[in-house]
């Protein structure tokens, strides 16, 4: 356990003052504990927890982004019921939410210990429970708050100001397995951590009592950084882990593989385990460039003797730099996400407009509306629905949704309930298509440009920080 005197350093990211250590230690015990604890100063330095941010500028940019979304994108969403196609409704809480870092992996590989280490919670009354057996059965969201408290899942889902209200659709059994922890921590002002239940291959998924894969997919879709954690004893890939990597398809740029507890092996054995991990994951990650694998031991105690301490320390700092980049780029990522969402909404509206136009052209006085619609949705290529969108607009064929999805979409929503885009105009509000195109091509890129220009250092700041030096390559393996 950590001594009380060292907790000030261990929990340096906390704000305010409260008793984190109710236990007393003798001088001899404190000396022993000091010798086994790892120095954490590099965490605060790399993540720049001591730096003050311009909260006003950040809040103003978020407010402008929210206004663009509500004025230019959301009306098109509602007019053409986009959320019924994608099942991804964007709330104000999601727009203003902090970057989300998701921890996935088998049981007892060190996910909760890693969160404890990053936040300095080890051996405090507020640490996440860890152990050699499967210990985490809940989805635990660690977020910033004015005081330390636990928030039940039903409360998180009912609070519209948060980004977790859509989780209600997974049922009450899941909400009982969702818990939030709020605490006044510097790092949590900029990022939210989500610790997930470990994957247990010998347990049927249905026994969890809720759709585990669907819940994971919800968090994966919203995560800015995904840590998939392994340890040297759990490298086998079963059905549940294989399903998880299928869900990660398309998010490879956010994935970071972590080989934890690396100091438990000798160097030669570690090389063999590293190769075995790549061999196990190779069939699951179908990308040209393999994902970044960090090899270290993420917990607060010192590395085991006779291990490659320098390598582990460099790997840890590299991972922290990765995390810091996500934090610093959070506003740009949010703008890019809303713009991508707007592009998808626009494509959906263009397709629905084409379906409606084709339906009206095919209908006659003696036609059966159901048969006409069935013919169109069963074979849209016969009526050039998707090809006409590609020919008349600057839409990429890789951005087009699955055409089979529109069979179900129009099965729920009658085609006669939609107006054509040419009729979606008003004297005061303008045309929906013009507004969303203006947001995609001008307003959002302009907002992104203003953020980037404010980050450009001035001459005086370059003189102070030496920004003319050659930047460090974070991905180079020393």
N, C-alpha and C positions, 0 to 999 in steps of 0.2 A: 504493500500500500504506500501511497505517496505521503510524505510528511506534510504537516500543515504549513510549515515555512516555505516549502517548495511550490505550494499550490498557487501562490501569486504568480510565479513564472509559468506554471503549467496552464493556468487559466487566464493568461494575459489578455485574451480577447474579450473577456467579460467586462461589462459596464456595471458601475455601481459597486456596492459592497454588501456582502452577505457571507455567512459562515459556511464555507464549503467543507470544512473538515472538523467534525465534532469529536474526533479522537485525539488523544494526547500521546506523544512519543517521547521517549527518553533521548538524551543526546547521542547515545550509542546507536539506537534504532534509526535516528535521523541520519547519522553518518552512513549507515549501511544502505538506507534508501536512496541517499544522494548518489551513491556509487553505482547503483543499478539503473537509475533513471537516465534516459537519453536527453541530451540537450535539444530543446525545441525552438531555439531562437531563429533558426532558418525558416520555420513555418511563418512566423510573423513577418520576417523580412521579405520572403518570396511572395506572399499573398498581400503584402503592403497594408497590413491591418492598421498601422499607425497613421496612414495617410488620410487626410480629410478630403471628402468628395464635395463637389458642387451640387448639393442636393436640389437646389432650386432649378438649375439648368436641366437636370435629369427629369424632374417632375414636370417641367414645362414641355419637354420633348414628348414625354408619355401622354400628356394631356392633348397635345397636337395630334399624336398618332391615334388616340382614342376618338378624337373628333373626325378625322379622316375616315376611320372605319365606320362610325355610326352614320355619317353623312353620305358616303359614297359606295360602301360595300354592303353593309347590312340591309339596306332597302332591296337590293338585288337578291340577297339571300332569302329574304322573306317572300318576295314576289314569286320566286321559282322554287321555294322549299328545298333549298340546297342541303339543309341539315338532315333531311330525311334520306338523302342519298349517301352522304358521307358520315353521318352520325357524329359530327364534330362541331358542336356549337361553341363559338368563341364568346366568352363573357368578359365583362370589364375586369373581373378578377384575374383572368388569364392574360389580358393585355398588360396589366400593371404588376403581374407576379414577377418574382425574382427568378434567375436561372435555377433550374432543377438538376441536381446531380443524383443519379439513380445507382444504387448498389444491387447487383444481381450475382447469383452464383450458388453452388451447392451449400449444404449446411455446414456450419462450423469451419469455414475457411477464413474467418476474420473480418467479415463485413462490418459487424457492430463494433468490433475492437478498432477498426480503422476510423469509424465515425468518432468514437471516443477519443482517439489519438489526435485527430485533426482539430477537435473542439476543446481538447484538454479536460475531458470529463472523467478520465480514468481515476478510480478510487475516490470519487466524490459521490454524494447521495443521488446524483442525477445521471450517472452513467447508464448506458444501455446494458442490459444484462447479457453476459457472455458465458460460454462454457464449452466443454468438449462435446456435449450432446446437443441435439437440435434445440435451440433456445428461443429463437425469434419466430413466433407464430403469427405476428401482426405486421401489417404495413405501417411502419413508423415514420412520420413526417416530422423532421426537426427543423423548426423555423424560428424567426426572430419574434420576440415579444418584450413588452416592458418589464415583465417579471416572469419568474420560472413557474410554469403551470402545465398541467396535462389537459388536453382537449380531446373529448370523446369524438368518435367518428361521426355520430349522428349530429353533433354540434357543428363539425367542420362542413358537413354536407349541407346543413341548413343555412349556413352563413353565406349570403350571396356576394359579400365583399371578397371572399377567398376564391381560389380557382378550383375548388374541389367539389362544388355543388353537383356537377354531372355524375359523380360517383354514386349518387342515389340509385341510379338505374341498375346497379349490381345487387341490390337487395339488402335487407336488414342484416342477414347473416354476415355479409361482407363488412358492413359498417361497424359491426361489433369487433371485427378484426382490424379496424383502422384506428390509429391513435396518433394524435399530434402532441408534440412537446415544444413549448415556447420557452425561450430564454434570451436574456439581453446579452448577445454575443456579437462582437465586431464582424466576424466572418458571416454570421447569419443575417446581417444587414444587407448582404450582397448576394447570398445564395441560399437555397433550401436543399437539405439532404433528405433522401428517402431510402430507408433501410427496408429490405423486403425479406419475406420468409425464405429460408434456404430450400433449394430443390432437393427433394428426397425421392429417389428413383423407385424405391420399393413400396411406395404408397400410391394408391390410386388417386388421381386428381380429384375425382368426385367426392372423396372423403373429406376434402377441405370444407365443403358446405357452401362454396361459392365458386363462380367461374374464374379460377386462378389465372388462366392464360389471357382471358379477356381483360382482367384487371391489370395484368402486366403490360398488355398492349396499350392500355390507356396511359399508363405512366411512361412507357417507351415513346409514344407519340409526342409527349410533351417534355421529354428530358432533353437538356442541352448537352449533357455529358453522361455517358453510361459506363460505369466501372463493372466489368465482369470479373469476379474474383475467384481464383483457384488457390489450392495449396498443394504441396507435393504428394499428399496422400489421396487426393480426390481429383484425378485426371480423367476418369472414365466418363464416357458420354452415353447417357441413357435416353429414353424416349422423351422425358420431360425437358431435359436440357436441349435435346435436338429441336423440340418444338419451340423453345425459347429463342434459339438462334434463327429459326425461320421467321419469327416475329421481328427480329432485329434486321431483317433484310431491307436494304434501302437506307439504313441508318449507320452504315459502316464508318462514316466520318466521325460519328459521335462515340464510337466504341473504343474503350481502352481495356486491354486484358492485363490483369494483375496476377502475377505469381507471388503469392504472399508466403510468409514464414520461410523465406529463402535461407535465413541464417541457421535453420535447423539441419541443413545438409552440408556436407563437405563439397568443395568446389567441383570435383569430378562428378559426384552424384548430381549436383545441381545442373551441370551441363546435360546430363542424360535426361533429367526431369524436364528441362526446358525443351529439349528435342521431342520428348514424348507428348508434351502439351501441344506443340505445333502439329504433331502427327494426328492427335485426337481432334483438333479443331479444323484441320485443313478441309475436310469434306463439308463443313458447316458454313464456312465463310468463303463465298465465291466472288472474290475480288482480285484484281491484278496485283495490288500492293497489300501485303499482309498488315493486319492491325498492329499498332504499337503495343508491345508487351513490356510491362514494368516488372522488374525482379527486385524485390526488397522484402523487408519485414516491417509492417505498419502497425506498431504498437509502442507504448511509451517507454519500454524497458530497453536497456542497451543491447546491442547485437551480441550474439554468442561469440565467445573467443575463437580465434583461429579461423575466422571467416573473412570474406572480402568486404570489410567495412566501407572502404572508399567507394566501391562500386555501388553498394546499397544506398549510400548517402547521395551519390550523384543521381541514381535512379529516382529516389524520393524527391529530390529537388526538381528534377525534370517533370515528374507528375504534378508537383505543386505549380510549376510554371504553366502546365497545360490547364490546370484548374483556374489559375489567375487570368489566363487569356480569355477563357469563357466568361469570367466575371467582368473583365474590362470591355468585352465586346457585346455585353448583354443587350444594350440598346440597339446596336446595329443588327444583331440577330433577331430581335423582336420586330424591327421594321421589315427585315427581309422575310420573316415568317408571315406577317400580315400581307405583304405584297404577294407572296406565293399563294396564300389563301385567296386573295382577290382574283388572281389569275384563274384559279380553279373555279371560283364562283362565276366568273365571266364565261369560261368555256361551257360550264353547265347551262347557263342562260342561253347561250347561242345554240346549243344542242336542243334544248327544250323548244326554243323558238322555231327551229327547223322541223322538229317533230310536229308541232302545232300547225305550221304552214303546210306540211305534206298531208296531214290529216284533213285539213280543210279542202285541199285540192282534190283529194281522192273521194271525198264525201259527195254523194248525190242524193236526190230525193228518195230513191229506192234503196240506198245502201244501209247496211247494218253497221252502226258505229263500232260495236265490239269486234266484228270481223275485220273491219278496215284497220282499226288500231292494232289488232293482233298480227295482221299481215305486215304492218310497218315495223313493229317492235321485234318480230321474229326474224326479219331480214332487212335491217336498215341499209345494208349495202345496195340492195335492189333499188332503193330510192335515193342513193347518194347522200345520205344524211351526214355521215362523218366526213366523207370526201369533200362535200361542199363547204364544210367548215374549214378544212385545210386549204381549199382553193381560194376562198374569199377573205380569209383573215390570216394574221401572222401567228397562228397557233401551231405549236410543234406537235407532230404526231405522237411523240413520246409523252405528251401531257394529256392526251385524250383518255377519259375514263373507260372502264370496261363497259362495252355495249350491252352485255347481259344485265347489268345493273338497272338499265332503263326499263327492262321488262317488268321487274319488280316495282320500280318507281311509279310507272303508269298504272300498275295493277292497284296501287294504293291511292294514287292521285289521278282523278279523271283528266284526260287531256283537254276536255272542254273547260276546265277550271282555270286554265292559263291563258293570258293574253300574249299576243305577239310583242316583240320588243318595240316595234314601231308605234304601238299603242301605249307603251309605258312612259309617257311624257306628260308633264303638266306645265302650265304657264309659269308658276312660281318656282317649282322644284327642278325644272328641266327634265331631260331624258336620263333614265337609269343607266343606259349603256354608255352615254357620253360621260357621266359622272364617274363610273367605275373605271373607264379607260383613262380618264384624266388622272385619277388617283394612282393607277398603275404606272403610267408613263411619265407623269410630271410631279405630282404631290409627294408621293412616297420617296422617289429618288431624290427630290429636292430636300426633304427632311433628312435623309441619309447623308447627303452631301454636306448639310449644315453641321451634322454631328461630327463628320470626319474632319471638316475644316477647323472646327474648334479644338480638335486634338493635335493639329499641327503645331509643333513647338516653335516659339519665336527665337530670334537670334540670341537674345539674352539668356533664354532658358537652355539653349544648346551650349552656351558657354559654361553654364552652371552644371549641366548634367553630362556633357560630353556626348551629345546625341549624334555627333558626326562620326563616332567610332563604328567600326564594322559590327553589325548586329550578330548576336550569338545564334547559331543554328540549333534550335531546340531538339531537332530530330537526329542530330548527329550522335552516334554512339561512340563515346570516348573509350 
